[in-house]
Amino acid sequence: MKKTLNLKNQKKNSGFFNQVYEVARQIPFGRVTSYGAIAKFLGTAQSARVVGWAMNDSHISRKFVPAHRVVNRNGVLTGKHHFGNSNTMKQLLENEGIRVEDDQIIDFEKHFWDPSKELL
């Protein structure tokens, strides 16, 4: 089932990071997406690195952001060091039924959630 996300109705001064957080909050349990997929959905395909910075700062958001569900384009847990313990990101994903070996998601394509296809 597709969800609808209308970022145009957000306050103009909410900022790019908040837009990133709104997309990340839509990632379903047991699914993951990439920094680049979020950037592309937001119309800034070349800003995957900035999406990563947003994920690194997501702990300061008032509302929970499931940053553990955002990985690099190959399914590697590149942001794992921003969870306080280098195993926390892996544990959170495994708690959702996602297998991780050597900091890489097994069957990444199976678990991949593309906001450009899922959100209108």
C-alpha positions in Angstrom: 0.0 0.0 0.0 1.4 3.4 -1.0 1.5 6.3 1.5 1.1 9.9 0.5 3.7 12.4 1.7 3.2 16.0 0.8 6.4 17.9 1.6 5.1 21.1 -0.2 2.7 21.7 2.7 5.5 21.8 5.2 6.5 25.2 6.6 9.0 26.8 4.2 11.5 27.4 6.9 11.5 23.8 8.2 14.7 23.1 6.4 16.2 20.2 4.4 17.0 18.1 7.4 13.4 18.1 8.5 12.3 17.0 5.0 14.8 14.2 5.2 13.4 13.2 8.6 9.9 13.1 7.3 10.9 10.7 4.5 12.8 8.5 6.9 9.8 8.3 9.2 7.9 6.7 6.3 10.3 3.8 5.9 8.4 0.7 7.0 9.5 -1.7 9.7 11.8 -4.3 8.2 12.8 -2.2 5.2 15.7 0.1 4.4 16.5 2.9 2.0 19.6 4.7 0.9 20.9 8.3 1.4 20.8 8.7 -2.4 17.2 7.5 -2.7 16.0 10.0 -0.1 18.0 12.8 -1.9 16.5 11.8 -5.3 13.0 11.8 -3.8 13.5 15.3 -2.4 14.7 16.5 -5.9 18.3 16.9 -4.9 19.9 13.8 -6.3 23.4 15.1 -5.8 23.0 15.6 -2.0 23.2 12.1 -0.6 26.0 13.2 1.6 23.8 15.9 3.1 21.2 13.3 3.8 23.9 11.4 5.7 24.7 14.5 7.7 21.0 14.8 8.5 20.9 11.1 9.7 23.9 11.8 11.9 22.0 14.7 13.6 18.6 12.9 13.7 19.0 12.2 17.4 18.2 15.9 18.1 14.9 15.8 16.4 11.9 16.0 18.7 10.2 13.1 16.9 11.8 9.7 16.5 13.7 9.2 13.2 14.5 5.6 12.3 18.0 6.5 11.1 19.1 2.9 11.4 17.0 2.2 8.3 19.1 4.5 6.1 22.3 3.0 4.6 24.5 3.6 1.6 23.7 2.6 -1.9 25.3 -0.9 -1.5 23.5 -1.7 1.8 26.6 -1.0 3.9 26.0 0.4 7.4 28.2 3.5 6.9 26.5 5.4 9.7 26.9 2.8 12.4 29.4 4.9 14.4 26.8 7.5 15.1 24.7 5.2 17.3 26.9 5.3 20.3 28.0 1.7 19.9 29.2 0.4 16.6 26.8 -2.7 16.9 23.6 -0.8 17.7 22.6 -0.1 14.1 23.1 -3.8 13.2 21.1 -4.9 16.3 18.2 -2.5 15.4 18.1 -3.9 11.9 18.3 -7.5 13.0 15.5 -6.8 15.4 13.4 -6.0 12.3 14.3 -9.2 10.6 17.1 -7.9 8.4 20.3 -10.0 8.3 23.6 -8.1 8.4 27.0 -9.6 7.8 30.3 -7.7 7.9 28.3 -4.4 8.2 26.4 -5.1 5.0 22.7 -6.0 4.6 22.1 -9.5 3.1 19.5 -9.4 0.3 19.6 -5.6 0.2 17.4 -5.5 -2.9 14.7 -7.5 -1.1 14.6 -5.0 1.8 15.1 -1.9 -0.2 12.3 0.7 0.0 12.4 3.4 -2.7 10.6 6.6 -1.6 10.2 7.7 -5.2 8.1 4.6 -5.9 6.3 4.4 -2.5 5.5 8.0 -1.7 3.4 10.3 -3.8 
